């Protein structure tokens, strides 16, 4: 017959005529070491904790957990708020120590499992109702405790991640200001690399951002989250970034310095062929993952040269965009002429003015641009423009009539290329 508990609420379950909570209380001295042994054996994160901590705080937590579960069996009442708060605080300490959440939750489950095995070992067929009651109280206990563990752990991790993010943004700001970043790096817990790859990114829209009826802000955040996650997964070290839905700046640590990695006093470094190929492949991959086009300018710089490199990639990115370049990776070497002509000067203005007669004639400018880009091949240019080759010939004659410059004449080709670059820069300045 099952006895009533002290509160008079639910009956206290019995096994073999003895209340289960009394069995558990009697087994407690041997039970705690058994639980500890199971934790160390089954949960590597606990096995890696210092012996002093295992014998001290963790053992005390196990003892408290056994006593708390004993009370649940005796009274049928789940742990009170004060006990749950203590469990959350303990979980927060494990989070701070880097113990995975699944290990912290698992520790309570292993402890409850060990308790249940001890007290139910003597159960017979006639004890089935009491066994079910024990299981019911066990599940209720674990449900409430697991929630308290998760709440304490997540709160601590959010606070830590907030502090970590602030420290990393402080390091990024210091690098972009051009000051000594060592103190900021120490606060962020990040070693300063030999160099950074500095990326200036223009991020195009995801198709969902263009659909009517779709929350465009959510679509942009999803795109940006995929970009950040993939940068973390595909690069070594910890990338630093300041990004919005339209793009921004990313610093990727490099394990080894480039042979000509610049400092604040030197010119920008040129990436080797293999380095460029790897970075170009990364840019293509990021675009596919994000579902958006990426136009990326890049340069390598030592930590004290990041500020200058960031300014440079911003300018290279703008030049590439203004000159009508498509998505992909661009280094300074790819836009040398356009970059130089983007610097304000009387010569730039005069070059741009050469194409003033073509103002409002987008088809003539587009044909001239395609003809030069296709190596003066009229058929390739026609295919790119989706017009007949004779149309290309006609338009090029109109360009010559209006500007006095012939794209088929060697002496005029360089002038026309420079004039296009100056025109594009002036148009977007």
C-alpha positions, -999 to +999 in steps of 0.1 A: +000+000+000+013+034-009+018+059+020+007+096+019+035+122+018+041+149+044+021+175+024-009+153+019-009+161-018+001+130-038+012+096-025+049+090-020+058+061-043+071+029-026+092+000-039+090-033-019+071-015+008+098+011+014+093+047+003+114+055-028+128+087-013+141+068+017+158+043-006+174+072-024+184+090+008+200+058+021+219+053-012+231+089-015+266+084+000+275+058-027+253+074-053+271+107-056+305+091-065+287+068-090+271+098-107+305+116-108+321+086-124+294+084-150+298+121-159+336+118-163+333+087-184+304+097-206+309+135-209+344+144-221+339+181-212+335+171-176+364+147-178+386+176-189+377+198-159+404+203-132+403+177-104+399+203-078+367+216-095+354+180-099+359+172-063+346+205-051+319+225-069+308+197-093+305+171-065+285+196-044+262+202-073+256+165-077+248+162-040+223+190-042+207+175-073+203+142-055+187+159-025+164+180-047+152+149-066+147+131-033+124+159-022+105+157-055+099+120-049+089+126-013+065+155-018+056+154-055+064+191-056+088+203-083+118+225-074+110+260-062+122+292-079+151+296-056+165+261-065+159+268-102+178+301-099+207+283-083+207+257-111+207+286-137+237+302-119+256+269-120+248+265-157+260+301-163+294+292-147+297+262-170+290+284-200+317+308-189+341+278-186+333+267-221+315+235-212+290+227-240+253+231-233+246+195-243+271+184-216+255+205-189+220+193-197+234+157-201+249+158-166+215+163-150+200+135-171+228+111-163+224+119-126+186+113-127+192+081-146+216+068-120+191+077-092+163+060-110+183+028-116+193+026-080+158+029-065+139+009-091+162-020-092+142-038-065+108-032-081+085-061-087+053-066-108+032-053-079+051-020-078+042-010-114+019+020-103+047+033-081+073+028-108+051+049-132+048+076-106+085+077-101+089+081-139+063+108-140+081+128-113+114+122-129+102+136-162+087+166-146+119+173-127+141+170-158+117+192-178+120+220-153+157+216-146+165+215-183+147+248-189+166+264-160+199+250-173+193+263-208+181+297-195+212+303-174+235+290-201+220+311-229+219+343-208+256+339-200+266+332-236+246+362-249+263+384-224+297+369-233+291+372-270+280+408-266+312+416-247+332+396-273+315+415-302+322+448-286+359+439-281+362+428-317+345+459-331+369+480-309+398+461-325+384+467-360+380+504-352+415+507-340+429+490-371+409+513-393+420+544-373+457+534-379+467+534-343+486+507-324+461+478-322+479+455-298+460+465-266+426+462-285+437+428-298+446+416-262+411+428-250+395+409-278+415+378-270+428+376-306+464+374-317+474+400-343+482+382-376+511+390-398+487+405-423+451+410-432+433+406-464+412+437-466+380+432-486+356+460-497+323+443-506+294+456-526+265+431-520+237+430-545+201+421-536+189+386-531+160+378-554+136+377-524+145+414-518+129+422-552+097+403-548+065+422-539+048+411-507+080+398-492+095+413-461+127+427-477+144+435-444+141+398-434+154+387-467+184+411-464+192+399-429+191+362-440+215+371-469+238+389-445+238+361-420+247+335-446+276+358-457+289+361-421+286+324-414+303+314-446+332+338-440+337+323-406+336+287-419+358+294-450+386+314-435+413+308-409+413+329-377+385+353-368+374+376-396+365+412-385+337+429-403+313+458-405+285+448-429+251+459-439+227+445-465+245+465-492+280+453-482+308+467-462+343+459-451+359+425-440+394+418-426+405+382-430+437+372-410+465+358-429+487+331-414+519+342-431+530+376-443+532+383-481+566+389-494+557+425-500+530+430-474+528+468-469+529+486-436+515+521-431+546+535-449+545+512-480+526+507-512+498+481-514+508+445-517+501+424-548+486+390-543+503+361-560+485+341-587+475+312-564+464+337-536+443+356-561+428+324-575+419+312-540+403+346-531+384+348-563+370+313-557+360+324-522+342+354-536+323+332-561+314+308-534+301+335-511+280+349-539+264+315-545+257+309-508+242+344-504+222+341-536+235+376-545+261+392-567+293+403-549+317+429-563+348+427-541+380+448-540+409+434-521+444+443-508+468+428-483+482+448-454+501+444-422+480+455-391+495+490-391+487+493-428+450+483-426+437+519-425+454+528-458+444+494-474+407+500-464+407+534-481+423+518-512+398+490-515+370+514-511+383+534-540+390+504-562+355+491-555+340+524-565+361+525-597+352+490-606+315+497-601+316+530-619+333+515-649+306+489-653+326+459-641+305+428-633+306+408-600+338+392-589+372+401-574+392+432-583+426+442-573+443+476-580+461+460-609+428+453-626+417+489-627+450+508-629+440+531-657+405+537-644+419+543-609+445+568-620+419+586-641+395+587-611+419+612-594+407+647-600+427+667-626+423+689-656+433+660-678+405+638-665+380+665-671+392+670-707+392+633-714+356+630-702+346+660-723+357+641-755+326+619-751+303+648-743+288+646-779+275+611-770+255+624-740+221+609-742+231+583-767+235+552-745+235+529-775+266+545-789+284+545-756+275+509-750+286+498-785+319+516-781+325+500-747+316+465-760+338+469-791+368+478-771+361+452-744+359+425-772+393+432-786+379+452-816+360+422-828+327+435-843+311+400-843+318+394-806+306+429-798+274+423-818+268+390-800+273+407-766+249+435-776+225+411-793+225+432-825+236+426-861+273+433-868+262+459-894+245+477-865+279+478-847+296+492-877+269+519-881+271+530-845+309+531-845+307+554-875+283+576-856+308+577-827+335+588-851+313+614-867+304+629-833+337+628-815+363+627-843+378+596-828+379+562-846+378+531-824+394+511-852+424+534-854+453+525-831+462+560-823+426+567-811+420+535-792+440+544-760+424+579-760+389+564-762+396+539-734+409+567-712+379+589-722+355+561-712+373+557-678+372+594-672+336+596-683+325+568-659+344+583-630+330+618-636+295+603-640+296+587-605+316+614-586 
